[in-house]
Amino acid sequence: MAKQSIEVLIEGGKATAAPPLGPALGPLGVNIGQVVTDINKKTGDFKGMQVPVTVNVDSDTKEYTISIGTPPASSLIKKEAEIKKGASNSLTDKVADLKIQQIMKIANMKQDSLLGKTSKDKVKEIIGTCQSMGVMIEGKAAPETLKDIDEGKYDSLIASGRTELTAEEIKEQEEEKIKLENELKERRDEFLTSGKAILGEMGDKSISDIRAKMAEEGIPGAIINELAPEEKKEEVKQ
């Protein structure tokens, strides 16, 4: 049973019978139109993204399978949440809030590489990644949402397969995004104020002592590096 494979890079949801896909599939004797349709179904959520696609064809039966290469779940979460990076401290900082439908969308995009057997299990896997990034779901921290899922709160929504947000849900999300941005700014300002106060009080101490004090007060590492970068150690010694 001989198998042949072709690998192409296409824009999500926009595969056509034109080059490079069509000419590569032609000699394999498959229904090109059906293959294109199946690829677009699998890659529709990757709109605007270049997606690596592999088509494996059985030379005897002409049956085929399609596998989609996808970015890491964290990259898809950042794209969906419209953020550049996750929280520096996911336990204290929350940088975004996604709806269950958006988690379902990401789970669909990663379905070939997730371990979960059911849609519900796959959604929970993506939420696990959200937890490590400081991304909330449905206005709650990831562990709370996971508990809700286990209790069946979202069973009907997950079973429906609906991944598009309504106008009202989009509005709610925009309002929550603004709220989170303001909260993050306020927390940053508070940490900066505390850090600067420590600098003023310990101006004659070593950078290592100052950094240790800031860490003891719960100031995030990124702000500590901003206010008292380690490279200044040598300057202090001199």
C-alpha positions in Angstrom: 0.0 0.0 0.0 2.0 3.0 -1.3 1.4 6.4 0.1 2.3 9.8 -1.3 2.4 13.1 0.5 2.4 16.7 -0.5 3.2 19.7 1.7 2.0 23.2 1.0 1.6 26.5 2.7 -1.7 28.2 2.3 -3.7 31.1 3.9 -6.3 29.7 6.3 -9.6 29.0 4.6 -8.4 30.1 1.2 -7.1 26.9 -0.5 -7.9 26.7 -4.2 -7.2 24.3 -7.0 -4.7 26.8 -8.4 -0.9 26.4 -7.8 0.7 25.2 -5.6 -2.1 22.9 -4.4 -3.9 21.8 -7.6 -1.0 20.8 -9.7 0.5 18.9 -6.8 -2.7 16.9 -6.2 -3.5 16.3 -9.9 -1.1 13.3 -10.4 -2.3 11.6 -7.3 -5.8 10.9 -8.7 -7.9 12.4 -5.9 -10.9 14.6 -6.1 -9.1 18.0 -6.0 -12.3 19.9 -5.3 -13.2 17.8 -2.3 -9.6 18.0 -1.0 -9.7 21.8 -1.3 -13.1 21.9 0.5 -11.8 19.7 3.3 -8.7 21.8 3.7 -10.7 25.0 3.9 -12.9 23.5 6.6 -9.9 22.5 8.7 -8.1 25.9 8.2 -11.1 28.3 8.3 -10.3 29.6 11.8 -6.7 30.5 10.7 -7.9 33.5 8.6 -5.0 35.8 7.8 -2.4 33.2 8.9 -0.2 31.0 6.7 -0.8 27.4 7.5 1.4 24.4 6.7 -0.9 21.6 5.2 0.1 18.0 4.5 -2.1 15.8 2.3 -1.4 12.0 2.6 -2.8 9.9 -0.3 -3.2 6.2 -0.6 -2.1 5.4 -4.1 -4.3 2.3 -4.4 -7.6 3.5 -2.8 -7.1 7.3 -3.4 -8.2 7.8 0.1 -6.5 10.8 1.8 -5.9 12.4 5.2 -5.2 16.0 5.9 -3.0 17.2 8.7 -2.6 20.9 9.7 0.5 22.4 11.3 -0.5 25.0 13.9 1.3 27.6 16.0 1.5 26.9 19.7 -1.7 27.3 21.7 -0.1 30.3 23.5 0.3 32.1 20.2 -3.3 31.5 19.2 -4.5 32.7 22.6 -2.5 35.9 22.2 -3.9 36.4 18.8 -7.5 35.8 19.9 -7.0 38.0 23.0 -5.2 40.7 21.0 -2.3 40.8 23.5 1.5 40.8 22.8 2.5 38.6 25.8 1.1 36.8 28.8 1.3 38.0 32.4 4.7 38.2 34.0 3.0 36.8 37.1 -0.1 34.8 36.2 -1.1 34.4 39.8 -1.6 38.1 40.4 -1.9 39.7 36.9 -4.7 39.1 34.5 -4.0 40.4 31.0 -7.1 39.3 29.0 -10.5 37.7 29.3 -11.8 35.3 26.7 -15.2 33.8 26.1 -15.8 30.0 26.0 -16.5 30.3 22.3 -13.0 31.7 21.7 -11.5 28.8 23.7 -13.6 26.4 21.6 -12.3 28.1 18.4 -8.6 27.7 19.5 -9.3 24.1 20.5 -10.7 23.4 17.1 -7.6 24.9 15.5 -5.4 22.7 17.7 -7.6 19.6 17.6 -5.0 17.4 15.8 -2.4 18.0 18.4 -4.5 18.0 21.6 -4.7 14.9 23.8 -8.3 15.2 24.9 -10.8 12.7 23.5 -13.8 15.0 23.6 -14.5 18.6 22.7 -14.9 19.3 26.4 -11.5 17.8 27.2 -9.8 19.8 24.5 -11.4 23.0 25.7 -10.0 22.3 29.2 -6.5 21.8 27.7 -6.6 25.3 26.2 -7.8 26.8 29.4 -4.8 25.2 31.1 -2.6 27.2 28.8 -4.6 30.3 29.6 -4.0 29.8 33.3 -0.2 29.9 32.8 -0.6 33.2 30.8 -2.8 35.1 33.2 -5.8 34.9 30.8 -9.2 34.7 32.3 -12.2 33.0 30.8 -15.8 34.3 31.2 -14.6 36.8 33.8 -13.1 34.2 36.0 -9.6 32.8 36.7 -8.9 29.6 34.8 -9.3 27.2 37.8 -12.8 28.6 38.5 -13.8 28.2 34.9 -12.5 24.6 34.8 -14.7 23.9 37.8 -17.7 25.4 36.0 -17.0 23.2 33.0 -16.7 20.1 35.2 -20.0 20.9 36.7 -21.6 21.1 33.3 -22.3 24.8 33.1 -21.0 25.0 29.5 -22.0 21.6 28.2 -24.7 22.9 25.8 -22.5 25.6 24.4 -19.6 23.3 23.8 -21.9 20.7 22.2 -23.4 23.4 19.9 -19.9 24.1 18.4 -20.7 27.8 18.1 -17.5 29.7 18.1 -18.6 33.1 16.8 -19.4 35.9 19.3 -22.6 37.9 19.3 -22.5 41.7 19.1 -23.4 41.8 22.8 -20.6 39.4 23.7 -18.1 41.4 21.7 -19.2 44.6 23.5 -18.8 42.9 26.9 -15.4 41.7 26.0 -14.3 45.2 24.9 -15.5 46.6 28.2 -13.6 43.9 30.1 -10.5 44.6 28.1 -10.5 48.3 29.0 -11.2 47.4 32.7 -8.2 45.0 32.8 -5.9 47.4 31.1 -6.8 50.1 33.7 -6.3 47.6 36.5 -2.9 46.6 35.2 -1.8 50.2 34.9 -3.0 51.0 38.4 -1.0 48.0 39.8 2.1 49.0 37.8 1.9 52.5 39.2 1.5 51.1 42.7 4.6 48.9 42.3 6.6 51.7 40.8 5.7 54.0 43.7 6.7 51.3 46.2 9.9 50.5 44.3 11.0 54.2 44.1 10.3 54.6 47.8 12.6 51.6 48.5 15.3 53.2 46.3 15.0 56.4 48.2 15.2 54.6 51.6 18.1 52.3 50.6 20.1 54.6 48.3 23.4 53.8 50.1 22.8 50.0 49.9 24.0 47.6 47.2 21.9 46.9 44.2 21.5 43.2 45.4 20.1 44.4 48.7 17.7 46.8 47.1 16.5 44.1 44.6 16.1 41.7 47.5 14.0 44.2 49.4 11.8 44.9 46.4 11.2 41.2 45.8 10.4 40.8 49.5 7.7 43.5 49.1 6.2 41.6 46.2 7.3 43.9 43.4 7.4 42.0 40.0 10.7 41.2 38.6 10.1 43.2 35.4 9.7 46.4 37.5 12.7 45.5 39.7 14.8 45.2 36.6 13.5 48.5 35.4 14.2 50.4 38.7 17.4 48.5 39.8 18.9 46.6 36.9 21.5 44.0 37.9 24.1 45.4 35.5 24.6 48.3 38.0 26.2 46.0 40.5 29.7 46.7 39.1 29.0 50.4 39.2 28.1 50.2 42.9 31.3 48.2 43.7 33.4 50.9 42.0 
